[in-house]
Amino acid sequence: RIMAKASMKEDDHDHDGNHRKRKDRDHDQQLGDKNRKRHHREEIAQAARRPMTEHEVRSKITPLYQLSAEQQVQQKTMEMVRKCAMAMSKEIKSRFRTLHQTKSRQASNRRGSQGDPTYAWVKEKRCIPIEPLVTVPSPLRNKVEYTFGYRYVYETDNDATKDNDATRTKDATTPMEEEAKVETVVPKDVKVETVVPEADGPNDATMTEAKESSSTAEPTLPVRKIPSVGFMATGWSGGVSKPHCCANIPSEQCAVVDVLEDFLQDSPLPVYEPKSHQGFWRYITLRTSRRTKQCMLIVGHAPVSGGVGDKDNDAVDYTEKWQTERERLIQTLQNTQLPVRSETGQELGFTLPITSFFLQEFDGLSNPSPDHPVQHVFGKTVLEEELGKCTFQISPGAFFQVNTEGAELLYQIVMDRLQEFIQQREARREEKHKEVVPPKTNTLFDVCCGTGTIGLACLKAGVVDRVVGVDISEPAIEDAKRNAKVNGFEDGKEDGDSETKTRFVAARAEHVMNKEISKATKSSNSKKGPGHRFMAVVDPARVGLHTDVIRALRNAPQIQRVVYVSCNPTGSLIKDAGLLCAPPTKKYGGTAFRPTSSHPVDMFPLTSHCEMVMTFDRCQESDIVGQPKDENTASVTGDVTTTGEAQTGTSAENDVKEG
């Protein structure tokens, strides 16, 4: 027994030793894998530190630049059909299947069945129609974000020693040039492939893979990095590239980039490096308008006292040098006139001054939010832009469509869809009354209105009689009120008269819509007039609508048409459409909508992105087969709409009745 116990202990000891050896081997293997990955990343970063060709820059910023206009239209149309319409149809049908399975399980546990709502339009072969893609006249953007960084150039390149100051000699060096290091470029036989994410911004990073195509290496050329402004086309490791070769960047913005690059060559303040989180100059945001001949420039920088992200890092205090550089930058920008050229390079005969200049201090590691505070330095506090019959004042953080000519086409489609709905309903009323009847007051709910561009454009064109804009951002609502006044519409107070032309409220959409509908209904009942008609247009950010907004739209039966303007038609629009068009549930009550038209608009030529204007109409009885009727489900018959108190907060007698 003693011998057996000793043998067992020896076996356990050997087992523990083998286990430790295996554990050590696994640890060494993991450590080796980490070292190999780190070495691989360093090789990739080293390969990216070289001058990028114009073809490489265009391929990342405007990936469709090699395709003709017809080929771009064909490619984007097919993408909207496959990734938007077909995906949306699949999403809506999946919600019907899920509800059917739930009701089947409930019916099996008790006698009888609750009845499964089946919508007739869902069974149609092409239940989501797609209209031809609408193209814009010009690809030029009115807003672009750039990044401060180092631009890699060959030592033999004349651009590396670019000098517009006659007092500087060719051999003279500035503090920034002394800091710049001389590196070597990768051999010509190294192929570089890059992948760019969908989101765009001043600090977007990309992954770069370098693959050797042969074993023979040619002599390398010395590469120098100089402080500059541009796009981070290959991520932070590849530095920045100038935007001049991109066909969607206007010439006046390229001129600003040149001015700032010249300024940086004599600046003692370094540009920001994302890897080490050190440096001062970070990014710029440019807005330009050729119609009003204005330019807004926002320069973002690190805190003057130093420190970005982790406050415990080795922060450098720039206080002593900042005041001098600030005054020099102001003087440089005030004396700048930006030449304006056409897409073919022809002078248009006028220049743009920098009419607005802001500074923005940011200590975060990523990008600042749109409402991050800015410091006004000189010029106007807003940029004015003419769009259709309206003039809009755009504040530094406000949202505005990046293609002005494309925005006019986009808003015209929205107005056409609203006008079509109004004409259809008025014709139905006349047919019912057998005579000409006074038209109803058409009220438009501009949900996620921002600065009020869509609603004011519809009001100025005479499409609607009143606009109620709702946005959760208070700065955006202040801009909307100012734009309403600029265009001749006095904004109504929150608790004021419902007869005012415009009313913009910083609040939750569901609260404002129910209150406005109730107020308008009481007003029409007291005056015994033709009444009100309600429509809605939504223009959310890329993340889409909040579920509370979708619930409010479904539970407001007076809203019979919703026009959805989406900048993410292959993503958030599909999710939101599924919730708008799905059969009623406890969470999403009310009669559902159905998509009746889809108009893709190529707002971003030379890229794979586009906008979508999709129209949703409230389902009628002919669209619904076997839907159960209860107190939480609206019933729609022609133009007459009734609902329970739980949905709108008002009695059925106060509902707006069309017809």
KEDREN-144068 format. One record per atom (N, C-alpha, C): x, z, y; residue in one letter. Coordinates in steps of 0.2 Angstrom, whole numbers, plus 5000, padded with zeros to 4 digits. Layout:
XZYA
...
//
This chain:
500450004994R
500050005000R
500450005006R
501050045006I
501450045012I
501749975013I
501949945007M
502249875008M
501749825011M
501149835008A
500649785011A
500449795018A
500449865020K
500349875028K
500949845032K
501549855029A
502149825033A
502049755033A
501849725028S
501849645028S
501249625033S
500749665033M
500149645038M
500449655045M
500849705046K
501049715053K
501549655055K
501949635050E
502449585051E
502049515053E
501549505049D
501149445050D
500849445057D
500549505059D
500249515066D
500749505071D
501349525070H
501849515075H
502049445075H
502149405070D
502249335070D
501749295073D
501049315072H
500549285075H
500549295083H
500649355085D
500649365092D
501249335095D
501849325092G
502349285094G
502249215095G
501949185090N
501749115090N
501249105096N
500749155097H
500249145102H
500549145109H
501049185110R
501449195116R
501849125117R
502149105112K
502449035113K
502048985115K
501448975111R
500948925113R
500748935120R
500648995122K
500349005129K
500948985134K
501549005132D
502148985137D
502148905137D
502048875131R
502148805131R
501548775136R
500948795135D
500448775139D
500548785146D
500848845148H
500948855155H
501448805158H
502048795154D
502548745156D
502248675156D
501748665152Q
501448595152Q
501048585159Q
500648635160Q
500248635166Q
500648635172Q
501248675172L
501648675178L
502048605179L
502148575173G
502448505173G
502048455176G
501348465174D
500848415176D
500748425184D
500748485186K
500648495193K
501248465197K
501848475195N
502448455198N
502448375198N
502248345192R
502148275192R
501648245197R
501048285197K
500548265202K
500848265209K
501148325211R
501448335217R
501948285219R
502348265214H
502848215215H
502548145216H
502048135213H
501648075213H
501348065220H
501048125223R
500748125229R
501248115235R
501848145234E
502348125239E
502648055239E
502648025233E
502847955232E
502347915236E
501647925235I
501147895238I
501147895246I
501247965248A
501347975255A
501947935258A
502547935254Q
503147905257Q
502947825257Q
502647805252A
502447725252A
502047705258A
501547755260A
501147745266A
501447745272A
502047775273R
502347775279R
502747715281R
502347665283R
502647595284R
502147565289R
502347515293P
501847475297P
501347445293P
500747445295M
500247415291M
500147345294M
499947295290T
499847225293T
499147225295T
498947175299E
498347165302E
497847155297E
497947125291H
497547115286H
497347175283H
497847225282E
497647285279E
497247325283E
497347325290V
496947365294V
496247335294V
496147275295R
495447245295R
495147255288R
495447255283S
495147265276S
494847335275S
495147385279K
494847455279K
494347465284K
494447445290I
493947455296I
493347405295I
493547345294T
492947295293T
493047255287T
492847285281P
493047255275P
492747195273P
492247165277L
491847105276L
492147055280L
492647065284Y
492847015289Y
493046945286Y
493246945280Q
493446875277Q
492846835274Q
492246865274L
491646835273L
491346795279L
491046745277S
490646705283S
490046745284S
489646725290A
489046765292A
488546755286A
488446695283E
487946685278E
488146725272E
488746735270Q
488946775264Q
488846845266Q
488946875272Q
488746945273Q
488046955273Q
487646905275V
486946915275V
486646915268V
486946875264Q
486746875257Q
486946935253Q
487546955254Q
487747015251Q
487347075253Q
487247085259K
486847145261K
486147145259K
485847085259T
485147075257T
485147095249T
485547075245M
485547095238M
485647165237M
486047195242E
486247275241E
485547305243E
485247285248M
484647325250M
484047315245M
484047255241V
483547245236V
483747295230V
484347295228R
484547335222R
484647405223R
484947425229K
485147495230K
484647535234K
484147495237C
483647525241C
482947525238C
482747455238A
482047445236A
481947465228A
482347445224M
482347455217M
482447525215M
482947555219A
483047625218A
482447675220A
482147655226M
481647685229M
481047685224M
480847625221S
480347615216S
480447665210S
481047665208K
481247705202K
481147775204K
481247795210E
481247865212E
480447885212E
480047845215I
479347865216I
479047865209I
479147815205K
478847815198K
479047875194K
479747905195S
479947955191S
479548025193S
479348025200R
478948085202R
478248085199R
477948025198F
477348015194F
477348035187F
477948015184R
478048035177R
478148115176R
478448145181T
478648215180T
477948255181T
477548235186L
476848265187L
476448255181L
476448195178H
476048185172H
476248225166H
476848235165Q
477148275160Q
476948355161Q
476948375167T
476748445169T
476048455168T
475548405170K
474848415169K
474648405162K
475048365158S
474948365151S
475048425147S
475548465149R
475748525146R
475148575148R
474948575154Q
474448625157Q
473848615153Q
473648545152A
472948525149A
472948545142A
473548545138S
473648565131S
473548645130S
473648685135N
473548755135N
472848775137N
472448735139R
471748755141R
471248685140R
470648705139R
470148645138R
470148605144R
470048535143G
469948485148G
470648465151G
470548425156S
471148395159S
471048395167S
471548405171Q
471448405178Q
471448335181Q
471548285177G
471548215179G
472248195183G
472548145180D
473148125183D
473148075188D
473348085194P
473348035199P
473747975198P
473447915198T
473847855196T
473747805202T
474247785206Y
474147745212Y
474247675209Y
473747635212A
473747565209A
474347525212A
474547545218W
475147505221W
475747515218W
475847575214V
476447585211V
476547535205V
476047515202K
476047475196K
476247395198K
476247385204E
476347315206E
477047295205E
477247235204K
477847215202K
478347225207K
478147205213R
478647215219R
478247265224R
478247325222C
477847375226C
478147385233C
478847375234I
479147385240I
479447315243I
479047285247P
479247225250P
479847225254P
480347175254I
480947175258I
480947115262I
480947115269E
480947065273E
481647035274E
481746975277P
482446945278P
482846995282P
483546995281L
483947035285L
483947005292L
483947055297V
483947035304V
484647045306V
484946995309T
485646995311T
485747005319T
486247035321V
486347045328V
486846995331V
486746985338P
487146935341P
487846945341P
488047015342S
488747025343S
488947085338S
489547085336P
489747145332P
490047205336P
490147195342L
490547245346L
490147305347L
490547365346R
490247435346R
490347455353R
489847505355N
489947535362N
490147605361N
490247625355K
490547695354K
491047695348K
491647715349V
492147715344V
492547785345V
492747815339E
493147875339E
493847855336E
494347875340Y
495047865338Y
495447925337Y
496047925334T
496447985332T
497147975335T
497348025338F
498048035340F
498448045333F
499048005333G
499548015328G
500147975329G
500547965323Y
501147925324Y
501047855321Y
501247805324R
501147745322R
501847715319R
501847695313Y
502547665310Y
502647595312Y
503247585315V
503547515317V
504247505314V
504447445313Y
505047425311Y
505547435317Y
506147455316E
506647465322E
506747395325E
506647345322T
506847275325T
506247255329T
505647285328D
505047265331D
505047285339D
504847235343N
504947245350N
504447295352N
503847305348D
503347345350D
503547425349D
504147435346A
504347495345A
504647525351A
504947485355T
505247505361T
504847485367T
504147485366K
503747455372K
503847495378K
503947465384D
504047505390D
503747465396D
503347495399N
503047465405N
503347495412N
503747545411D
504047575417D
504747545418D
504847515424A
505447485426A
506047535427A
505847595428T
506347645429T
506747665422T
506447655417R
506647675410R
507147615408R
507747635405T
508147585402T
507947585394T
508247525391K
508147515384K
508347565380K
508947595382D
509247645378D
509047725379D
508647725384A
508447795386A
507947825381A
507947885380T
507447915375T
507047975379T
506447975377T
506048025379T
505948085374T
505748145377P
505648205372P
505348185366P
504748145366M
504448125360M
504848085355M
505248035358E
505647985354E
506248025351E
506448075354E
507048115351E
506748155345E
506148175345E
505848215340E
505648165334E
505448105336A
505248055330A
505848045326A
505748035319K
506248025314K
506247955312K
506847935310V
506947865307V
506847875300V
506447835297E
506347835290E
506447765287E
506347755280T
506447695277T
505847665275T
505647605275V
505047575272V
505147565265V
504547565262V
504547545254V
504747475253V
505047455247P
505247385246P
504547345246P
504747275247K
504147235248K
503847225241K
504147245236D
503847235229D
503347285227D
503247335232V
502747385231V
502047365234V
501547365229K
500947345232K
500547415233K
500147405239V
499847465242V
499047455241V
498647495238E
497947485238E
497647545241E
497147535245T
496747595248T
496047585247T
495747645247V
495047655247V
494747695252V
494247665256V
494047705262V
493347735261V
493247795262P
492547825261P
492047795266P
491347805264E
490847785269E
490847815275E
490947875276A
490847915282A
491447885287A
491347885293D
491847865298D
491947925303D
492547935306G
492647985310G
493347985312G
493548025317P
494248025319P
494748055314P
494548095309N
495048125305N
494848115298N
494548055296D
494348035289D
495048025285D
495048045279A
495648035275A
495547985269A
495947945267T
495847905262T
496447915257T
496247895250M
496747905245M
497147835244M
497747835243T
498247775243T
498647785237T
498647725233E
498947725227E
499547665227E
500147685226A
500647635226A
500847615219A
500847555218K
501047535211K
501647485211K
502147495207E
502747445207E
502547385203E
502647325206S
502547265203S
503147235199S
503747255201S
504347235198S
504847285198S
505447285194S
505947335194S
506447315199S
506547265202T
507047245206T
506847265213T
507247295217A
507047315224A
507447275229A
507147255234E
507547225240E
507747275245E
508247255249P
508447295254P
507947325259P
507947385260T
507347415265T
507547405272T
507047415276L
507147405283L
507047475286L
507347495291P
507247565294P
506547565298P
506247615297V
505547625300V
505547685305V
505247675311R
505247725316R
504447745317R
504347805319K
503647825321K
503647845328K
503147815331I
503047835338I
502347865340I
502247905344P
501547935346P
501147875348P
500547875346S
500047825347S
499347845346S
498847805347V
498147815346V
497847755342V
497447775337G
497147715333G
496747745327G
496647705322F
496247725316F
496747745311F
496547795307M
496847825301M
496647785295M
496847725295A
496547675290A
496847695283A
497447725282T
497647745275T
497747825275T
497347865279G
497447935279G
497947965283G
498048025283W
498548055288W
499248035286W
499348025279S
500048015277S
500247945280S
499847895281G
500047835284G
500047825291G
499847875295G
499847875302G
499247835305G
499347815311V
498747775314V
498947705315V
498447665316S
498547595317S
498147575323S
498447525327K
498047505333K
497447465331K
496947465335P
496247435333P
496247365336P
496747335339H
496647275342H
496447215338H
496647215331C
496447165327C
495747165324C
495347215325C
494747225322C
494247185327C
493747145324A
493347105328A
492747145331A
492647205329N
492047245331N
492247295337N
492947295339I
493147335344I
493247295351I
492847315356P
492947275362P
493547285366P
493747235370S
494447225373S
494547285378S
494047315381E
494147365386E
494347435382E
494147445376Q
494347495372Q
495047495370Q
495247435368C
495947425366C
496347435372C
496147415378A
496547435384A
496647505385A
496147545384V
496247615384V
496747645379V
496747615373V
497147635368V
497947625371V
498047565374D
498647545376D
498847595382D
498447615386V
498547655392V
498747725389V
498447755384L
498547815382L
499247815378L
499347765374E
500047755370E
500547755375E
500547725381D
501047725386D
501147795388D
500547825389F
500647895392F
500947945387F
500847935381L
501147975376L
501947975375L
502147915377Q
502947905376Q
503347955381Q
503047975386D
503348015391D
503048085391D
502648105386S
502348165386S
502748215382S
502848275384P
503248325380P
502748365375P
502048345376L
501648375371L
501548335365L
501648355359P
501648315353P
500948305351P
500848245347V
500248225344V
500048275338V
499448285336Y
499248325331Y
499448295324Y
499648335319E
499748315313E
499348355308E
498848325304P
498348355300P
498748395295P
499248375292K
499548405286K
499848475288K
500148485294S
500448545296S
500048585301S
499548545303H
499048575308H
499448595315H
499948555316Q
500348575322Q
500248515327Q
500348525333G
500248475338G
499748485343G
499648445348F
499248455354F
498648405354F
498848345355W
498348285356W
498048275349W
497348265349R
497048265343R
496648195342R
496148185346Y
495748125345Y
495448105352Y
495148045352I
494748025358I
494047995356I
493548005360T
492947965359T
492847925365T
492647855364L
492547815369L
491847785369L
491547785375R
490847745376R
490947695381R
490747635380T
490847585385T
490147545386T
490047525392S
489447485393S
489547425398S
489547365395R
489647305399R
489147295404R
488547315402R
487947295406R
487947335413R
488147405412T
488147445418T
488847455421T
489347425417K
490047425419K
490347495420K
490247535414Q
490447605414Q
490847615408Q
491247675408C
491647695403C
491747765403C
491547795397M
491647875396M
492147885391M
492647925393L
493147945389L
493248025388L
493248045381I
493248115379I
493948125376I
494348165378V
495048175375V
495048245372V
495048245365G
495048315361G
495848335360G
495948395361H
496548425360H
496548495357H
497048525355A
497148585352A
497148635357A
496948705356P
497048755361P
497648755365P
497648765371V
498248765375V
498748825373V
498448875371S
498848935369S
499148925362S
498948865358G
499148855352G
498748885346G
498848855340G
498448885335G
497848835333G
497848805327V
497248775324V
497148795317V
496548815316G
496348835309G
496548905308G
497048915304D
497348985303D
497749005309D
497549055312K
497849085318K
498549115316K
498649135310D
499249165309D
499849115308D
499749055308N
500249005307N
500749005314N
501248965313D
501748965319D
501448925325D
501048955329A
500748915334A
501248915340A
501148855343V
501648845349V
501148845355V
501448885360D
501048885367D
501248835371D
500748795373Y
500848735378Y
500648745385Y
500548815387T
500248825393T
500648805399T
501348805398E
501748785404E
501748715405E
501748675400K
501748605400K
501048575402K
500548605400W
499848575400W
499648555407W
499748605412Q
499448585418Q
499748525421Q
500448515420T
500748455423T
500548395419T
500448395413E
500248345409E
499448325411E
499048375412R
498348365413R
498348325420R
498748345425E
498648305431E
498948235431E
499448225427R
499748165426R
499248115422R
498848145417L
498348105413L
497848085418L
497548135422I
497048115427I
497248065432I
497848065434Q
498048015439Q
498147945435Q
498347945429T
498447885425T
497747855424T
497247895422L
496547865421L
496247845427L
496247875432Q
495947855439Q
496247795441Q
496847775440N
497147715442N
497047655437N
496647665432T
496647615427T
495947575428T
496047505427Q
495547455427Q
495647425420Q
495047425416L
495047395409L
494847325409L
495247275407P
495047205407P
494547195402P
494047155403V
493447135398V
493547065396V
493547055390R
493646985387R
493046975382R
492946915380S
492446895375S
492746905369S
492346885363E
492546895357E
493146845355E
493146785359T
493646735358T
494246745363T
494246805366G
494846815371G
494746795378G
494246765380Q
494146735386Q
493946785391Q
494246785397E
494146835402E
493446825405E
493046885406L
492346875408L
492346885416L
492846895419G
492846905426G
492746965429G
492747025426F
492647085429F
493047135424F
493147195427T
493447255424T
493047315424T
493247365420L
492847425419L
493347485421L
493047525426P
493447585427P
493247635423P
493647695422I
493447745418I
493047795423I
492347785422T
491847825426T
491747895424T
491947915418S
491747985416S
492348005412S
492648065413F
493148085409F
493048165407F
493148175401F
493048245399F
493648265394F
493748335394L
494248365389L
493848405385L
494048405378Q
493748445373Q
494248485369Q
494248555370E
494648595366E
494348615359E
494748595354F
494448605347F
494948635343F
494848695339D
495348725335D
495148725328D
494648685326G
494448675319G
494948625315G
494848625309L
495248585305L
494948515303L
494248505304S
493948445303S
493748405309S
493148395310N
492848365316N
492448405320N
492348405326P
491948445330P
491148425329P
490748465330S
490048445330S
489848415336S
489248375336P
489048335342P
488948375348P
488748445347D
488548485353D
489148535355D
489748515352H
490348555354H
490448555361H
490648605365P
490648605372P
491248555375P
491148525380V
491648485384V
491748505391V
492348495394Q
492448505400Q
492448445405Q
492048445410H
492048385414H
492648385419H
492948335419V
493548325423V
493448285430V
493248225429F
493048185435F
492548135433F
492248105438G
491748055437G
491048075436G
490648035433K
489948055431K
489948095425K
489348135425T
489248175419T
488948135413T
488648075414V
488348035409V
488547965410V
488447925404L
488547855404L
487847825404L
487747775409E
487147745409E
487147675405E
486647665401E
486547605397E
485847575398E
485847505399E
485247475399E
485047445392E
484447455390L
484147435384L
483447415385L
483347345384G
482647325385G
482447335393G
481847365394K
481647375400K
481847445403K
482147485399C
482347555400C
483047565402C
483247615406T
483847635407T
483947705405T
484447715401F
484647785397F
485247815400F
485247875401Q
485847915403Q
486047955396Q
486647945394I
486947965388I
487448015390I
487348075387S
487848135388S
488348125383S
488948165384P
489448155379P
489348165372P
488848215370G
488748225363G
488148195360G
487748155365A
487148125363A
487148075358A
486648065354F
486648005349F
486347945353F
486747885352F
486447825354F
486747765349F
486247715348Q
486447665343Q
487147635346Q
487547625341V
488247595343V
488247525344V
487747485343N
487747415345N
487047405349N
487247395356T
486647395361T
486147335359T
486447275358E
486047215357E
485647225350E
486047255345G
485647265339G
485147315340G
485247365344A
484647425345A
484047385348A
484147335353E
483547305355E
483147275350E
483447235345L
483147205340L
482847265335L
483147315334L
482947365330L
482247395333L
482247415339Y
481747445343Y
481147395343Y
481247335344Q
480747285344Q
480347275337Q
480747285332I
480347285325I
479947355325I
480147405328V
479747465328V
479147455332V
479247425338M
478647415342M
478147365339M
478447315335D
477947265332D
477547295327D
477847345323R
477447385318R
476947425321R
477047455326L
476547505329L
476047455332L
476247405336Q
475747365339Q
475247325333Q
475547315328E
475147285322E
474647335320E
474847395319F
474347445317F
473847455322F
473947465328I
473447475333I
472947415333I
473147355333Q
472747295333Q
472247295327Q
472547315321Q
472147315315Q
471547365316Q
471747425318R
471247475319R
470747465324R
470947435330E
470447415335E
469947365332E
470247315329A
469847265326A
469347295321A
469547345317R
469047375312R
468547415316R
468647445321R
468147475325R
467647435328R
467947375331E
467447325334E
467047295328E
467247285323E
466847255317E
466347305315E
466447375315K
466047425313K
465447425319K
465647425325H
465147435330H
464847375332H
465047315330K
464747255331K
464747235339K
465247265342E
465347245349E
466047275352E
466247255358V
466847275360V
466847345363V
467247385360V
467247465362V
467847475366V
467847535370P
468447555373P
469047575369P
469647555370P
470147565365P
470347645365P
470547665360K
470747735359K
471447745363K
471647805364T
472247825367T
472747835361T
473247795361N
473747795356N
474347845358N
474447895354T
474947945354T
475447935349T
476047935351L
476647925346L
477047985346L
477148015340F
477548065338F
478248035337F
478748055341D
479448035340D
479848095337D
479848095331V
480148145327V
480848135326V
481248185327C
482048175328C
482148125334C
481848145339C
481948095345C
482548085348C
483048135348G
483648135351G
483548135358G
483848075362T
483748065369T
483148035371T
482648025366G
482047985367G
482047915368G
482547885365T
482647805366T
482047765363T
481847785357I
481347745354I
480647755357I
480447815358G
479847835361G
479747805368G
480247815372L
480247785379L
480247705379L
480547675375A
480547605374A
479847575372A
479547615368C
478847595366C
478347605372C
478447665375L
478047675381L
478147625387L
478747615388K
478947565394K
478647495392K
478647475386A
478347415384A
477647405384A
477247465385G
476547465384G
476247465377G
476647485372V
476347485365V
475947545364V
476147605367V
475847665366V
475647695373V
475147745373D
474947775379D
475347835381D
475547865375R
475847935376R
476347945371R
476947985373V
477447995368V
477548075368V
477548105362V
477748175361V
478348175357V
478948185360G
479548185356G
479748255354G
480048265348V
480148325345V
480948325342V
481348375344D
481948375341D
482148445341D
482548465336I
482748535336I
483348555341I
483648495343S
484248505348S
484048515355S
484148565358E
483948575365E
484348535370E
485048525369P
485348475373P
485048405373P
484848385367A
484548315366A
483948315370A
483548365369I
482848365373I
482948365380I
483448395383E
483548395390E
483748325392E
484148285388D
484348215390D
483648175389D
483248185385A
482648145384A
482148155390A
482148225393K
481748235399K
482048195405K
482648195405R
483048165411R
482948085410R
482948065404N
482847985403N
482047975405N
481648015403A
480948005405A
480847995412A
481148045416K
481048035423K
481447975426K
482047955423V
482347895426V
481947835425V
481547835420N
481147775418N
480447785421N
480247835425G
479647835429G
479147875425G
479247915421F
478747955417F
478948025418F
478448065421E
478548135422E
478448175416E
478948215413D
478848245407D
478348305408D
477848315403G
477348365403G
477648435401G
477348485403K
477648555401K
477348565394K
477648615391E
477548635384E
476848655383E
476548685388D
475848715388D
475448675393D
475648615395G
475348585401G
474748535399G
474548495403D
474048445402D
474248395397D
473748385392S
473948335386S
473848265389S
473648255395E
473648185398E
474248155401E
474748195401T
475448175403T
475748125399T
476048075402K
476348015398K
476848035392K
477248085394T
477748105389T
477848185389T
478048205383R
478148275382R
478748285377R
479248315379F
479848315374F
479948395373F
479948415367V
479948485365V
480548495360V
480948545362A
481448575357A
481148625352A
480948605347A
480548645342A
480548615335A
480248645331R
480148615324R
479548565324R
479648515321A
479148455321A
478448475319A
478448515313E
477748535310E
477348575315E
477648615319H
477348655324H
477048615330H
477448575332V
477248535338V
476648485336V
476748455330M
476248405328M
475548435327M
475448485324N
474848515323N
474548535330N
474948565334K
474648585340K
474448535345K
474848475345E
474648415349E
474048385346E
473948375340I
473348345337I
472748385338I
472748455338S
472248495339S
472048495347S
472548495351K
472348485358K
472048425360K
472348365357A
472048305359A
471348295356A
471248325350T
470548315347T
470048355351T
470248415354K
469748455358K
469648415364K
470148385367S
470048345373S
469648285373S
469648255367S
469248195366S
468548215365S
468448275361N
467748295360N
467448315366N
467748355370S
467448375377S
467248325381S
467648265382K
467548215386K
467148155383K
467048165376K
466648115373K
466848045374K
467548035374G
467747965375G
467947935369G
468347875369P
468447845363P
468947885358P
469247935360G
469647975356G
470447955356G
470747985351H
471547975351H
471647945344H
472247905344R
472547885338R
473247905338R
473447925332F
474147955331F
474547915326F
475147905328M
475647875324M
476347915325M
476747895320A
477447935320A
477947885319A
478547895322V
479147865321V
479747915320V
480047905315V
480647955313V
481247925313V
481747955316D
482447925316D
482947975314D
483048005308P
483448055307P
484148035306P
484548085305A
485348075304A
485348055297A
486048045295R
486148025288R
485848065282R
485848135284V
485548175279V
484848165277V
484448135282G
483748125281G
483348175284G
482648175282L
482148225285L
482248285282L
482048345285H
481948405282H
481348405278H
481348445273T
480748445269T
480148475273T
480248515278D
479648545281D
479348485286D
479748435288V
479448385292V
479048335287V
479348325281I
478948285277I
478248315275I
478248375274R
477648415272R
477148415278R
477448415284A
477048415290A
476748345291A
477048295290L
476848225290L
476248215285L
476348235279R
475848225274R
475248265275R
475348325278N
474748375279N
474448355286N
474548305289A
474248285296A
473948215294A
473248215292P
472948155290P
472748115296P
472848135302Q
472648095308Q
473248045309Q
473848055306I
474448015307I
474347965301I
474147905302Q
474047855297Q
474547805296Q
475047805301R
475647755300R
476247795302R
476847795298V
477447815299V
477947765299V
478347755304V
478947705304V
479547745304V
479947735299Y
480547765297Y
481147725298Y
481547745303V
482147715305V
482747745301V
483047715297S
483547745292S
484247715293S
484747755294C
485447735294C
485747745288C
485447775283N
485647785276N
485147755271N
485047695271P
484447665267P
484547675259P
485247675257T
485347685250T
485447755248T
485347805252G
485347875251G
484747915252G
484747945259S
484247995260S
483547955261S
483547895263L
482847865263L
482547865257L
482947855251I
482547855244I
482247915243I
482647975244K
482348045243K
481748055247K
481848035254D
481248055258D
480648005256D
480747945254A
480147905252A
479847935246A
480247955241G
479947985235G
479448045237G
479648085242L
479248145244L
478648115248L
478748065252L
478148045256L
477648005251L
477847975246C
477447935242C
477247965236C
477448025234A
477248055228A
476548075228A
476248085222P
475548115222P
475548185225P
475048215227P
475048275230P
475148335225P
475548385228T
475648445224T
475548505228T
475648565225K
475548625230K
475948625235K
476648605234K
477148605240K
477048545245K
476848485242Y
476748435246Y
476048405245Y
475548435249G
474848415249G
474748355253G
474048345254G
473848285258G
473948225254G
473548175257T
473648105254T
474248075255T
474548045250A
475248015251A
475247955255A
475847925256F
475947865260F
476147815255F
476147745257R
476447695253R
476847645258R
477447625255P
477847575259P
477447505260P
477347485266T
477047425267T
477547365269T
478047385272S
478547335275S
479247365275S
479747325275S
480447345275S
480847295279S
481147315284H
481547265288H
482247295289H
482747265285P
483447285286P
483747245292P
484147285296V
484447265302V
485147275301V
485547215302D
486347225302D
486647245308D
486547315309M
486847345315M
487547355315M
487847345309F
488647355308F
488947295305F
488947235309P
489247175306P
489947185304P
490247155299L
490847155296L
490947215291L
490447255291T
490547315286T
489947315281T
489947355277S
489447355271S
488847395273S
488747425279H
488247465281H
487747425285H
487047445285C
486547415289C
486047475290C
485547455294E
484947505295E
484347475292E
483847515291M
483247495288M
482647525292M
482147485294V
481547505297V
481047495291V
480747555289M
480247545284M
479647575286M
479047545285T
478447565287T
478047595281T
477747655283F
477347695278F
476647695280F
476147675276D
475447685278D
475147735274D
474647775276R
474247825272R
473847785267R
473847805261C
473547775255C
472747775256C
472447725255Q
471747725255Q
471447735248Q
470747735248E
470447745241E
470647685236E
470747625239S
470847575235S
471547575232S
471947615235D
472647625232D
472747675227D
472147725226I
472247775222I
471647775217I
471847785211V
471447785205V
471447855201V
470847885201G
470847945197G
471148005200G
471248005207Q
471548065210Q
471048125211Q
471248175209P
470748235210P
470648255217P
470048275219K
469848295225K
469748365226K
470148405230D
470048475231D
470148485238D
470148555240E
470148575247E
470848565250E
471348545246N
472048535248N
472248465249N
471748425247T
471948345247T
471448315252T
471748275257A
471348235262A
471048185258A
470448165261S
470048105259S
470048055264S
470247995263V
470247945267V
469747885266V
469347875270T
468847815269T
468847775275T
469147715275G
469247675280G
469647705286G
469347715292D
469647745297D
469547815298D
469047845294V
468847915295V
469247955290V
469448015293T
469948055290T
469648125291T
469648165285T
469448235285T
469948275281T
469948335283T
470448375280T
470248455280T
470548495276G
470348565276G
470748605282G
470548665283E
470848705288E
471548725286E
471648725280A
472348745278A
472848695279A
472648635281Q
473148585282Q
473348575289Q
472848575294T
473048565301T
472848625305T
472548675303G
472448735307G
471748725311G
471448675310T
470848655314T
470248645309T
469648645311S
469048635307S
468948565306S
468548545301A
468448465300A
468048435306A
467648475309E
467248445315E
467748425320E
468348455321N
468748435327N
469248385325N
469248355319D
469748305317D
469548245321D
470048205322V
470048135325V
469748085320V
469148055322K
468848005318K
468947935321K
469247895317E
469247825320E
468747785317E
468347745321G
467847705319G
467147725321G
//
